[in-house]
Amino acid sequence: MTSQSKTKLASSDRQRRFNDRVACIRLRMAIGQALDDRGITTLAAIGEALGMPAAEANGLLTRRQWREGDVAALQAAAARLGLSV
């Protein structure tokens, strides 16, 4: 595949993804801090606190790759912990 045949994202899409990435980082940090403050450290307890399976909660909090819907899932997890989002 040559560089000419790669599709480029529109400027607005790139900006939206950048904003989503920043929001994800901030939400992950806030959620991690809230869990730490409450002494919640095991995967099972984290999953229970966030209202999702432990593996899914772990993936949501540690994933490095941008995925559609992560911001909404992290906002829901933060709201469940009583954090203002």
N, C-alpha and C positions, 0 to 999 in steps of 0.2 A: 504494500500500500504506500503510495507516495504522499508526500505532505500536501500536494494539491488536491488529492481525492478525499482527504479527511474533512469531515464536516466540522465547522466551527460553531460554537454556541453564540447566539446573539448577545450583544452587550448586556441587555436586560437580564438574560438568563445567567450570565456569568456573575453579575452583581447579586442576583437573588441567591445563587449558590454560595457566594462569599458570605453574604449576610446570614444564611442558614448555618454555615460552618462556624461563624463567630458565635451565633446564638447557641449552637450545640456545645461549644467549648464552655461558655459561661454557665449553661444549665448543668452540664456534667460536673463542673467545679462546685456549684452551689449544692447540688444533690449529694456529691461526695462529702462535702463539709457537713451537711446536715446529718448524713448517716454516721459520720465519724463522731459528731457531737453527741449522738444518741447511743454510741457504742455498738452500732450495727456493723459487723464486719464479715460474718459468714455469708456465703452465697445464698444459702437457704433463707437467712434472715433478710438479706437485701431484697430477694425476690418477693418475700412476704410483705415487706414494707412498701414496695412499689406496686404490689398487686399483680405480679406476673411471674411466670416460671423463672426459677433461678438462672437458668442458662440464657434466657431471653434478656433478663435484667442485666446480667453480666455483659452480654454482647452490646446492649444499648449503652452501657456506661464506659465500655473500653474500646469500642469500635473506632478505627481511625479513618475509614473510608466513608465519604458522604453518601447517605442514602435518603431517598425521598421518604418523608414521613417521620424522620428522626426528631425533628423539632417538636412536632405535635406530641409524640410519645414522651419526650423528655419534659415537655410542659405539663402533661398529665401526671407524670411521676412527681414532678416538683409540687404540683397542686395537692397531690395525695399526701405529701409530706408537710403541707401547710406553708410552703414557700410562696412568696409573691412572685409571679412571673410576668 
